[in-house]
Amino acid sequence: NAITPDSFWKTGDDATKGIMGAYSAFTKITLYSRFEIFTSDYRDDVINAFGTSERTNIGSFNGTSDSNGTFWVWSAYYSGVTRSNEVIANVPNIDMNETDKNNIVGEAYFLRAFNYFQLVTRWQNIPLITVPISEIENPSLIAQADPNEVWNQIEADLIMAKTLLPTSWPIEESGRATLGAATGMLGKVFLYRNKNLEAKDEFIEVKNMGYQLTADYADNFSAATENNSESLFEIQLIADGNGGWGADVPGSGKG
């Protein structure tokens, strides 16, 4: 009475559920519902991370691999990678609407690239996994990859995503990756790799898609003006009154 990989991945509905599972890793309390900030903003000079807790020690160069801030965020990003790999491996074999199939696989390529971008920019030396975990005999023995291999994979995934993603989604599906999201992310990756001319081309492409700065910069920090004209990719959270601390299960709070 349990769903297994062999009994799943049969229909278009399964494909949609699979890609939603890849997105849901973002809203765990161990990632964007709370803990991601300790591996990003808390490492910035605008925050005094001293004398607080082991979760903020990362910002004062005192973090350890087994601390919550590191272990939980690392694990959450790899949840996103793992679920994206499952979609990429299984959805192409499903008999379903071809456009929907391409869009979903494109989302998976984008999400895998997004997660690996966060991982490589935080930790640099990381395992590179691009197949379902069930196909790896001993996942715990995977060696760290050369960071350039990871960057090359991120570029390749975003280039692939651009060929598969739609330009937009219905308003009720805001937050799903689009062509604009993949294009903007690829431009950002090129900047990180000092490929400035290539980055410029991607950003011109984004501008030509109709994205533009808001009249009020503060609109980017208000719940009332989410998913505005500047938003290429925005992780969706909602204060829905449900408990769960952003748990990765249906019906739990995502606020």
Buried (B, 14 or more C-beta within 10 A) or exposed (E): EEEEEEEBBBEBEBBBEBBBBBBBBBBBBBBBBBBBBBBBEBBEEEBEBEEBEBBBBBBBEEBEEEBEBBBBBBEBBBBBBBBBBBBBBBBEEBEBEEEBBBBBBBBBBBBBBBBBBBBBBBBEEBBBBBEBEEEEEEEEEEEEBEBEEBBBBBBEBBEBBBEBBBEBBEEEEBBBBBBBBBBBBBBBBBBEBEBEEBBEBBBEBBEEBEBEEEEEEEBBEEEEBBEBEBBBBBBBBEEEEEEBEBBBEEEBBBE
